[in-house]
Amino acid sequence: MNSIQFIQGQVNTTPKNIEATLKLLAEDCTIPFISRYRKDQTGNLDEVVIEQIAKLSKHYDEIVKRKESILKTIEEQGQLSPELAKKITDSFDLQEIEDLYLPYKKKKKTRADVAREKGLEPLAKIIMAQNSDDIEFIASKYLNDKVPNEDEALQGARDIVAEWINENIYIRKNLRRMFQRKAVVTTKVAKTKKDDEAAQKFSQYFDWAEPISKAPSHRLLAMLRAEAEGFVKLNVEIENEEAIEFIEDNTIKNNRETVDQLRLAVKDSYKRLLEPAISNETLQEAKAKADIKAIDVFAGNLSQLLLAPPLGEKRILAIDPGYRSGCKIVCLDEKGDLLYNETIYPHQPQNESAMAMKKIRSMVNAYNIEAISIGNGTASRETEFFIKKIPFDKPVQVFVVSEAGASVYSASKIARDEFPNYDVTVRGSVSIGRRLSDPLAELVKIDPKSIGVGQYQHDVDQTKLKEELDTVVVRCVNSVGININTASKSLLSYVSGIGEKMAENIVAYRSENGPFEDRKQIKKVPRLGEKAFQQAAAFVRIHNGKNPLDNSAVHPEAYPIVEKMAKDLKISVHDLIANKEKISQIKLENYITKDIGILGLKDIVKELEKPGLDPRKSAKVFEFDPNVKTIKDVRSGMILPGIVNNITAFGCFVDIGVKESGLVHISQLKEGFVSDVNEVVKLHQHVQVKVVEVDEDRKRIQLTMVL
């Protein structure tokens, strides 16, 4: 089986499309570039399928490499028969390959190894063959200075038989299936931890049991966390009798005297070797699936968060609210640069509201502020009410934004490099303001795990989580496109074909030579070669540049085609852009080239109609219920406006204007069965919810969606 056949078995596309995609990947083309500018070669495969092909290709290479290593090891032992070599070569199931390798795998000295050293393997073969009676008499022939009696001889022989049973591929494969279908995950509270206050959040798992195949990902991860923290003991098991009976049915052939010895060996093999190994495999497999589900939830949330509506280039006053320590204020210009900072104390204990009001009004006028961004942490609602009382001389929009991760950014090297002369409080306020202006540009500076829009992100495979989240950031950045003359190093580093070092070079070149005037000038950046230019050029924008196409998603390689279209229509490229009447006259088939087919041409025409269009919507002001400021104001039966601020596999969390977000369980999202929360709600969606229950002590609010 070659890589294309391997991939086709798991991806719904043609071998031709897979081959073309693998060729482009081998040429160091990025996934955003391939999916956007090589549609004609790949058959219009989207980013998700291309990513899947890339991962499967990598997995195929890993399997091939592992098989080569195993074959070499067994051959060096002088035990590689043609039959075994063929089985290993033909298999692309890693679990099966490892089972085939198990008898030859180097391991710590086992009880079977000790028995072999005592010369008991022939006795084990006699027991396994099941063709002898008077096994005690036969065992007596194997006594020596290391084997003093028949019982020890038989015990050693059974140890060898148990290992053979454990290494039987058919038995292992079928026991795995049995565990996958019938295994139950159980948890029991650790007696010494039962009354531990920290354990109470896991109290439902003090005595829990359910089929592992049906355990939702979030519940399995919660159980594993409870076990990791020492509050419960977790087991995965099936009915022992059924498993042992299956092994006996596939091992015992007759009813001769050796059967009793064989039965003992079967039970020992299952309890000591097979059950622990396959139970652990089953748990790890379930954990891997739970990880994938949790990572998918996090990735979906992150994508929605990064693509949240931006306010755009506005002058913003940003507030990091607080009580005793005051509200940290910053004024930012249209580019997000810091103009001024101050601390005001409108709340208790200082209550300097009149002075604070005067300062805010003065700053709004002095810096021509168009919008105010308030972090949603401590004192957020009080600050919002305070701001809305101020009689501004002109309309000023007031937004409450999530400050999740702002503190992480403020203490990071990125923030220190940006604002070396300011402390963390000022940097945090700047982040709150910038994420209103452009959430994507600001949030890429923060480790995605710190943004707080997932479930059990610290419990899943961290390598896979990072890979997936990095992929999401790259996808989002390149779907929007970035202004190369204003983008930060962090944002530039996610652009197709650029990376961290090249982003540094671009920023340095920009600082030394001024803004880029056209895309061709990008080639002058040190170490940015033709390949990097090909991959990156169309994802960066140059506003008000020499060539109007530089502010669009049209790739420079297609500029000659657009110029020919304009020439044929007897107008300039500038006059062709956004001219729907002229664009409608273009006959695409006249412009097909060796590299750009009809799919690529359709994209070009679509882009000409609305060049550089930001796929994100515009930010909108949201109003919470003015009578609800803290959890003490929340009552059962209330219908409140809210914003979805986190989505999990079991429901969504809604910000209703108090510190504690309320949970809408998946069963309360709408009438009927819901399999995926994202089918009903999206992050940042404005919703109406009804309060079902309020638990002030545990700070929990249960909600139901109002349709």
Buried (B, 14 or more C-beta within 10 A) or exposed (E): BEBBEBBBEEBEBEEEBBBBBBEBBEEEBBBBBBBBBBBBBBBBBEBEBBBBBBBBBEBBEEBBEBBEEBBEBBEEEEEBEEEBBEBBBEBBEEBBBEBBBBBBEEEEEBBBBBBBEBBBBEBBEBBBEBEEEEBEEBBEEBBEEEBEEBEBBBBBBBBBBBBBBBBBBEBBBBBBEBBBEBBBBBBBBBEEBEEBEEBEBBEEBBEBEBEBBEBBBBBBBBBBBBBEBEBBEBBBBBEEEEBBEBBBEBBBEEEBBBBEBBBBBBBBBBBBBBBEBBBEBBBEBBBEBBBBBBBBBBBBBBBBBBBBBBBBBBBBBBBBBBBEEBBBBBBBBBEBEBBEBBBBBBBEEBEBBEEBBEBBBEBBEEBEBBBBBBBBBBBBBBBBEBBEEBEBEEEBBBBBBBBBBBBBBBEBEBBEEBBEEBEBBBBBBBBBBBBBBBBBBBBBBBEBBBBBBBBBBEBBBEEEBBBBBEBBBBBBBBBBBBBBBBBBBBBBBBBBBBBEEBBBBBBEBBEEEEBBBEBBBBEEBEEBEEEBBBBBBBBBBBEEBEBBBBBBBBBBBBBEBBBEBBEEBEEEBEEBBEBEEBBEEBEBEEBBEEEBBEBBBEBBBEBBEEBBEBEBEEBEEBEBBEEBBEBEBBEEEBEBBBBBBBBBBBBBBBBBBBBBBBBBBBEBBBEEEBEEBBEBBBBBBEBEBBBBEBEEEEEBBBBBBEE
